[in-house]
Amino acid sequence: MKNRTESKTASVRILLVDDEAAILRFLKTVLDSEEFCVYKAENGSLAIAAAAAVRPDLILLDLGLPDMDGIEVIKRIREWSKVPIIVLSVRDREDDKVKALDAGADDYLTKPFGVEELLARIRVALRNVLRQAPAPVYRIDDLEVDLVHRRILLTGVEIQLTPTEYDLLRLLVINAGKVMTHEQIFKQIWSGGYADQSHILRVNISNLRRKLEKDPSRPRYIVTEMGIGYRVRADFLKNEGTTEKTPG
């Protein structure tokens, strides 16, 4: 048995998501033997909540969940986290694998699989992790952006945004302090479309400022970089719990 004080994996958190108790027991036994710190979730809603609360270093995810498809879980988590996600599924069709990978999964392993192959995939995924995923709740002065629940609060009052306004704010917040160019924003929010219609971006930024800023003409949160793009001021940002880390 490994000396737990010397183990390189004891501090690595892995979230198991599967609705079959037998699979969860099997995977937990395997991962416990490698001295990973293991958490479990039996459905998609619990998985999303656990990903936010535990902030795992890796997620092992089944696609056939009782409350929502695993693809939707991947998409929801990818809205605010870059945590490695390895899909473990009985679905072996190529299009199922492509959908999962396109949604943001890092790897795909078809059930049944060998223990050694699973552990090898985990090691590869962890080697690619340079830091923990950012905390899913950002606080910028009086503004709170909860990426898990898709909720925006200003001085404690919930603000209603359109889907485009929310996507735009999320993009700027997770890149706080970094200038997002017009081209980058068009690519992320409109998949590259509307690049020749910059007024669409200006209108959405204007609407965001009107809803979020005390004085939209003198914005505190969303700053314009003339001729380049926009950024969220990082000096206001409190992304609680984010630390440098190299697992394993």
C-alpha positions in Angstrom: 0.0 0.0 0.0 1.3 3.5 -0.8 2.3 5.9 1.9 -0.6 8.4 1.8 1.6 11.2 2.9 3.9 10.6 -0.1 1.1 9.9 -2.6 1.0 12.2 -5.6 -2.7 11.5 -6.2 -4.2 11.8 -2.7 -5.0 15.5 -3.2 -6.4 15.0 -6.8 -10.2 15.2 -6.7 -12.2 13.1 -9.2 -15.9 13.4 -9.6 -17.8 10.2 -10.8 -21.1 10.7 -12.5 -23.2 7.6 -13.2 -26.7 6.5 -12.2 -25.7 2.8 -11.8 -24.7 2.0 -8.2 -22.6 -1.0 -9.3 -20.5 1.1 -11.7 -20.0 3.8 -9.1 -18.8 1.2 -6.6 -16.5 -0.3 -9.1 -14.9 3.0 -10.2 -14.6 4.2 -6.6 -12.8 1.0 -5.7 -10.4 1.4 -8.6 -9.7 5.1 -7.8 -9.5 4.5 -4.1 -6.7 2.0 -4.8 -4.8 4.7 -6.6 -5.5 7.1 -3.6 -7.5 9.6 -5.5 -10.0 11.7 -3.6 -13.3 10.5 -5.0 -16.8 12.2 -5.1 -19.9 10.8 -6.6 -23.1 12.1 -8.3 -26.0 10.0 -9.6 -27.6 12.4 -12.0 -26.8 15.5 -14.1 -28.1 18.1 -11.7 -26.1 16.7 -8.8 -23.1 16.5 -11.1 -23.3 20.2 -12.0 -23.7 21.2 -8.4 -20.9 19.0 -7.3 -18.6 20.3 -10.0 -19.2 23.8 -8.6 -18.9 22.9 -4.9 -16.0 20.4 -5.1 -14.2 21.9 -8.1 -12.7 18.5 -9.1 -9.5 18.1 -11.1 -11.2 15.6 -13.4 -14.7 14.3 -14.1 -15.7 10.8 -15.3 -19.1 11.1 -16.9 -21.7 8.7 -18.1 -24.0 10.0 -20.8 -27.2 8.1 -20.0 -28.3 10.0 -16.9 -31.9 9.9 -15.5 -32.6 13.6 -15.5 -30.6 15.0 -18.5 -28.3 13.7 -21.2 -24.6 13.8 -20.4 -24.0 16.0 -23.4 -26.1 18.7 -21.7 -24.0 18.3 -18.5 -20.8 18.8 -20.5 -22.2 21.9 -22.1 -23.4 23.4 -18.8 -20.1 22.8 -17.1 -18.1 24.1 -20.0 -19.9 27.5 -19.6 -17.7 28.2 -16.6 -15.0 25.5 -16.2 -12.2 23.9 -18.2 -12.0 20.8 -15.9 -11.0 17.7 -17.9 -14.0 15.5 -18.7 -13.7 11.9 -19.7 -16.9 10.3 -21.0 -17.5 6.6 -20.0 -20.4 5.4 -22.0 -21.9 2.3 -23.6 -22.7 4.5 -26.7 -20.1 3.4 -29.2 -21.4 5.1 -32.4 -19.0 7.5 -34.0 -21.6 10.3 -34.0 -22.1 9.9 -30.2 -18.4 10.3 -29.6 -18.2 13.4 -31.9 -21.2 15.0 -30.2 -19.5 14.6 -26.8 -16.2 15.8 -27.9 -17.7 18.8 -29.8 -19.7 19.6 -26.6 -16.4 19.9 -24.7 -15.4 16.4 -23.5 -11.6 15.8 -23.5 -11.8 12.1 -24.0 -14.2 9.2 -24.6 -14.0 5.6 -23.4 -16.5 3.0 -24.4 -17.9 0.6 -21.8 -16.7 -2.0 -21.0 -13.2 -0.8 -20.7 -10.0 -2.0 -19.0 -8.8 -0.6 -15.7 -5.3 0.1 -17.0 -6.6 2.0 -20.0 -8.9 4.1 -17.8 -6.0 4.9 -15.5 -3.8 5.8 -18.4 -6.5 8.2 -19.8 -6.8 9.8 -16.4 -3.0 10.3 -16.2 -2.9 11.9 -19.6 -5.8 14.2 -18.7 -4.2 15.3 -15.4 -0.9 16.0 -17.1 -2.7 18.6 -19.2 -4.1 20.4 -16.3 -2.0 23.5 -15.4 -4.3 25.1 -12.9 -7.7 24.5 -11.2 -10.7 25.6 -13.1 -11.8 29.1 -12.1 -14.4 29.5 -9.4 -17.9 29.5 -10.9 -19.0 32.7 -9.0 -17.4 36.0 -9.8 -17.8 39.1 -7.7 -17.0 42.4 -9.2 -17.7 45.2 -6.8 -21.6 45.1 -6.4 -22.0 42.7 -9.4 -22.2 38.9 -8.9 -22.0 36.6 -11.9 -23.0 33.0 -11.0 -22.1 30.9 -14.0 -23.5 27.7 -12.6 -27.0 28.9 -12.1 -26.8 31.5 -14.9 -27.8 34.2 -12.5 -26.7 37.9 -12.4 -27.1 39.9 -9.2 -26.5 43.6 -8.8 -26.5 44.8 -5.2 -28.3 41.6 -4.4 -31.1 42.1 -7.0 -31.3 39.7 -9.9 -30.8 41.2 -13.3 -32.5 39.8 -16.4 -30.3 39.5 -19.4 -31.1 38.2 -22.9 -29.2 35.0 -23.9 -26.8 37.1 -26.1 -26.2 39.6 -23.3 -25.5 36.8 -20.8 -23.1 35.0 -23.2 -21.3 38.3 -23.8 -20.9 39.1 -20.1 -19.8 35.5 -19.3 -17.1 35.7 -22.0 -15.8 39.0 -20.7 -15.9 37.9 -17.0 -14.0 34.6 -17.5 -11.4 36.6 -19.4 -11.3 39.5 -16.8 -8.4 41.8 -17.3 -7.8 40.6 -20.8 -8.8 42.6 -23.8 -11.2 40.6 -26.0 -11.0 41.8 -29.5 -14.0 42.4 -31.7 -13.0 39.4 -33.8 -12.6 37.1 -30.8 -16.0 38.2 -29.5 -17.7 37.6 -32.8 -16.1 34.2 -33.1 -17.2 33.2 -29.6 -20.7 34.7 -29.4 -21.8 34.6 -33.1 -19.6 31.8 -34.4 -17.8 34.2 -36.6 -21.0 35.7 -38.1 -21.9 39.3 -38.1 -18.2 40.3 -38.2 -19.1 43.0 -40.7 -21.9 44.4 -38.5 -20.1 45.8 -35.5 -23.2 47.8 -34.5 -24.7 44.5 -33.2 -21.9 44.2 -30.7 -22.1 47.8 -29.7 -25.8 47.6 -29.1 -25.4 44.5 -26.9 -22.6 46.2 -24.9 -24.7 49.3 -24.6 -27.7 47.3 -23.3 -25.4 45.5 -20.8 -24.1 48.7 -19.4 -27.6 50.2 -19.2 -28.6 47.2 -17.0 -25.4 46.9 -14.9 -23.7 50.3 -14.6 -24.8 53.1 -12.3 -23.6 55.5 -15.0 -23.5 53.8 -18.4 -21.6 56.8 -19.8 -18.8 56.2 -17.3 -18.7 52.3 -17.1 -16.9 50.7 -14.2 -17.2 47.1 -15.2 -17.0 46.8 -19.0 -14.3 49.0 -20.4 -13.9 49.9 -24.1 -10.5 49.6 -25.7 -10.9 52.0 -28.5 -10.6 50.3 -31.9 -9.7 46.9 -30.3 -12.5 45.5 -28.2 -13.7 45.3 -24.6 -12.5 44.0 -21.2 -13.8 43.6 -17.7 -11.7 45.4 -15.1 -9.7 42.8 -13.2 -9.0 45.2 -10.3 -12.7 44.7 -9.2 -12.7 41.0 -9.8 -12.8 38.5 -6.9 -12.7 35.0 -8.3 -12.7 33.2 -4.9 -10.7 30.0 -4.6 -8.6 30.1 -7.7 -5.0 29.0 -7.1 -2.2 27.6 -9.2 -1.9 23.9 -9.1 -0.4 21.0 -11.0 -2.2 17.8 -10.1 -0.3 14.5 -9.8 
